[in-house]
Amino acid sequence: MGGTLGYFGGRTDLYGLRLIEIFSAMPFLFLMMILSQILKPNIVILALMYVFLVGWISISWYVRGEFYREKAKDYVSAAVSMGQSTWKIMFKHILPNALTPIITFAPFAIIAYIFALVSLDFLGFGLQPPTPSWGELLNQGKTNLQYWHLILIPLSSIATTLFLITFIGEAIREAFDPKVYSRLR
């Protein structure tokens, strides 16, 4: 959606941004609490609800900005003058050059998704109690403070996972950076 808004601009961008602002104005934590009480979701449904309701908003801002920046460059003008289709220009030319900031942002977005799901579990609105989750383990540790390992182990697992996601995201960004393989250096 962000690529479409950034490439076409004009009224498409104006109406698309109003749609994004409407979705971003909704209090997502309350919305997730209400939906999880109605649906009683498992981990897949809970993660998909989060990504489809609010997870796409922040990444679409980055994609939109990158498409705006990249569409003014000479290689896009050359592709347009060669008669390439709009979608081929967007996906073959602009998207690979716009991926570096997006891939840089993605691990932090994943970390935010994990924190939101853990907080929903901690508050009791996430996965149901027979299903183990970090938030449920932290909630059990909060009620039994004399058993310190119930808090330490989930927190260290969360921290390790978040560090690994950050490092993997950095490696992916380095691997897919198109400016490293440029002949013009």
N, C-alpha and C positions, 0 to 999 in steps of 0.2 A: 504494500500500500504506500509506503514511504517513497519507493522508487517511482511509482506512478505519479504521485503528487509532485515530486521534485522534477521529473522530466517534462510533464505536460504543463504544470504551472497554471496560471490564470484562474478560471472559475473552478476547475477540478481541484486545484490546490486550496482555494478558499473554502469550498464546501467540505473537502476532506479534512482540513484543519478544524473546522467547526465540529465535525463528527469526532475527531480525536479529543477535542476539548470537552465534549459532552462525556465521553467515556472516562477521561482523566479526572473529571469532577466527581465521579461516583466514589464513595468511600469503599474501597475494595475489601477491606478486612470485614466490615459489617456485611457486605454483600456475600462474601465467602462464608461467613458464619450462618447466614440465613439459608443459603443454598446447601451447605453441608448438613444442616438440620433437616432439610426437606428430603434430600437425596440419599443420605447415609453413604457417601462415596468410599471407594477403595483408593489406593494410592494413584492409580493411573487416571481415574476420573477426577480426583482432586487436583492433580497437577495440570491436566488438560483444562479444567475449569479456570484455574489461575492464569494459565498462559493465554487462553482465548478471551478472557474477560479483561485483563489488564496487562498481561505480559508483552503484548505487541505494541503498546503505546510508546514506550520509551525508545525501542529500537526503530520504530517508524520515524521518529524525529531525526535520528542519526542518518538513516538511509535517505530521507528527504533532503537533508542538508548536503550530504555527499553527492547526490544526484544533481542538485542545483549547482554545486561547484564543478563537477566533472562535465556537465553538458555544455559548458562554455569553452571547453578546450578544443584544440585544433583537430585531434583525432576523431572527435564526434562530428565536427563539420565535414571532415573528409569522408566519413562513413555516410553522412546524409547526402553529400554530393555524388557518391558512388551509387546511390539509389537503394541503399539497404533499408529493410523494413524497420519500423519503429521498435518492435519487440526484439529484433536482432541487435539493434543498436543498444537497447537497454540491457539485455542479458549478456551479449557477447563482448561489448566494448566498455560500457560504463560500469557494470557491476563488478568485474574483476578489479578495476582500479578503485572502486569505492569500498572494497571489502576490508582494507586494513584498519580503518577506524572502527568499523562495525565488529570485526573480530576482536579488536582490543576491548570493546565495550561488552561483548558477549559473556566473558567469564564473570564479570561483576553483576550482570543481569541474572546469571544462573545462581550466583551466591545470594542475591536478593530473593529469588524464588525459593531457595532452600530455607532461608531465614523465615520467610512468610509461612511456608508449610510447617516448619518446626514451631513457630509461634501459634499457629492454628491448633496443632496437636497439644501444645502446652496448655492452651486455654480450654481444651476439651471439645473443640469444634472440628477437629481433623479426623484422623482415622479412629475407628472404634476400638475400645480397650483391648480386646484379645489380640489385635494386630500390634506388634512392637514398632515403636517409632521413637526418634530422639526426643520429641516433645513430651511424649508420655513418660519416658524414662526420667527426664528432668522434673516432670511433675511428681513422680514417685519419690525422687530424691529430695524434692522440696518438702514433702510431707514427712520424710524420714531423714532428718538431718544428721542423726548419729551414724548413718551409713554413708560416709563421705564418698565412697566409690560410686554410688548411684548418680552423683553429680559429676564427678571428675571424669569418668569414662565416656559418657555421652558428649561432654564438652570437648574433651581431647579428640574424640572421633569427628566431631563437627569441625574443629579447627584444622585437623589434618586434611579432611576432605576439601575444605575451602582453600587451603594452601595449595593442594594438588590441582584443583580446578584453575587457580590463578596461574600456576606454572605451566600447565598444559595449554591454557589459552595463550600464554606468551609464546610458547613453542609453535603453536599453530599460526599465530600472527607472523612470526619470523618465516615460517615455511611458505605461506601464501602471499607474502609481500611482493607485488609485481615490480616494484621499483628496484629491488635487489638484482633482478635479472635483466635490467635495462641495458641496451647497447650504448646508450648515450652517456654513460658515466665516464 
